[in-house]
Amino acid sequence: MGYRGNNGDVVVTDMIDAGDKAFHCRYRFIPDQDYQLGEIARTYLESDGLVTYLGDWHTHPNGSTELSLLDRRTLTKIATTDESKNKEPIMVVFGGSIGEFDVNPVQLVSGQLRFWPFSTCNFIPLSLEIYVPDN
């Protein structure tokens, strides 16, 4: 969740976790979609519509930060789903192991959903800058 700055920068303000009913296994993950949709709506409403859904993030434990076929399909599905209101979603993949994670943020620039596993997903890498405000 976040917003796009006037200069086009993507600013992440909130991250929503998987939810209590999410399914985690070594090679597959299914989020608790009802929980996530509720959190997206709550965050959006509490910000008076300034903070919106930007895209997805997840980890590839003990793996690479490269997007899998499923990741590319997910990005394309987000962009082609009217309810997401996001034609150029971002995806951030954290890969590696505890204490040694790398990160790969990308933004979809075009995509077309076709029968699985075929889809077109063209994306660009995003530069990453982390800002942690003083509390």
C-alpha positions in Angstrom: 0.0 0.0 0.0 1.2 3.5 -0.7 1.1 6.1 -3.4 3.0 7.4 -6.4 4.8 10.7 -6.0 4.4 13.6 -8.5 7.8 12.6 -9.9 6.5 9.0 -10.5 8.3 7.4 -7.5 6.5 4.6 -5.8 6.2 5.2 -2.1 5.3 2.2 0.1 3.7 3.3 3.3 2.1 0.0 4.6 2.7 -3.7 4.1 -0.1 -6.2 4.6 0.9 -9.6 5.9 -0.4 -13.0 4.6 -3.2 -13.4 7.2 -3.9 -16.1 9.8 -5.6 -18.4 7.2 -2.8 -18.2 4.7 -1.3 -21.5 3.4 2.5 -21.7 3.4 4.6 -24.6 2.1 8.0 -24.9 0.6 7.1 -24.2 -3.0 3.6 -22.6 -2.8 1.9 -19.9 -0.9 -1.8 -19.0 -0.9 -2.7 -15.8 1.0 -5.7 -15.3 3.2 -7.5 -13.2 0.6 -10.4 -12.1 2.7 -8.1 -10.8 5.3 -5.9 -9.0 2.8 -8.9 -7.4 1.0 -10.2 -6.2 4.3 -6.8 -4.7 5.2 -6.5 -3.0 1.8 -10.0 -1.4 2.2 -9.3 -0.4 5.8 -6.0 1.3 4.9 -7.5 3.0 1.9 -10.4 4.4 3.9 -8.3 5.5 6.9 -6.1 7.5 4.5 -9.0 9.1 2.8 -8.0 7.4 -0.4 -4.5 8.7 -0.5 -2.9 5.3 0.2 -3.8 2.7 -2.4 -3.0 -0.8 -3.5 0.4 -0.8 -5.3 1.0 -4.5 -5.8 2.4 -7.6 -4.1 5.4 -8.8 -2.1 6.6 -12.2 -1.0 9.7 -14.2 -0.2 11.6 -17.0 -2.0 13.2 -18.6 1.0 16.6 -20.0 0.1 16.0 -19.0 -3.4 16.6 -16.3 -6.0 14.8 -12.9 -6.3 13.9 -13.6 -9.9 10.2 -13.6 -10.7 8.8 -17.1 -11.3 6.2 -17.9 -14.0 3.5 -17.7 -11.3 4.9 -14.3 -10.1 4.7 -12.9 -13.7 1.1 -14.3 -14.1 0.1 -12.7 -10.8 1.4 -9.3 -11.9 -0.5 -9.6 -15.1 -3.6 -10.7 -13.3 -3.4 -7.7 -11.0 -3.1 -5.3 -13.9 -6.0 -6.9 -15.8 -8.4 -7.0 -12.8 -10.5 -3.9 -12.8 -11.0 -4.1 -9.0 -7.3 -3.6 -8.4 -7.4 -0.2 -10.0 -3.8 -0.7 -10.8 -2.6 -1.1 -14.4 1.1 -1.0 -13.5 1.5 -2.9 -10.3 4.7 -3.5 -8.5 6.1 -6.8 -7.1 8.9 -7.1 -4.6 10.6 -10.5 -4.2 12.9 -11.1 -1.2 15.2 -14.1 -1.8 17.9 -15.8 0.1 18.2 -16.9 3.7 17.8 -15.2 7.1 20.2 -12.3 7.4 21.2 -12.6 3.8 18.1 -11.5 1.8 18.4 -9.8 -1.5 15.5 -7.8 -2.9 14.1 -7.4 -6.4 11.5 -4.7 -6.9 9.9 -4.5 -10.4 6.9 -2.7 -12.0 4.8 -4.2 -14.7 4.7 -2.0 -17.8 2.5 -4.3 -20.0 1.0 -7.6 -19.8 -1.6 -9.9 -21.3 -3.2 -12.8 -19.5 -3.6 -16.1 -21.5 -4.1 -19.7 -20.7 -1.8 -21.0 -18.0 1.2 -20.9 -18.0 1.3 -18.6 -20.9 1.1 -14.9 -20.4 3.1 -11.9 -21.4 4.6 -9.9 -18.6 7.0 -7.0 -19.4 8.4 -5.3 -16.4 11.1 -2.8 -15.5 13.4 -3.0 -12.4 12.9 -0.3 -9.8 15.6 1.3 -7.8 15.2 0.8 -4.1 15.7 3.4 -1.4 14.6 2.6 2.2 13.7 5.5 4.4 12.9 4.9 8.1 11.5 8.0 9.8 12.6 8.8 13.3 9.9 7.9 15.8 
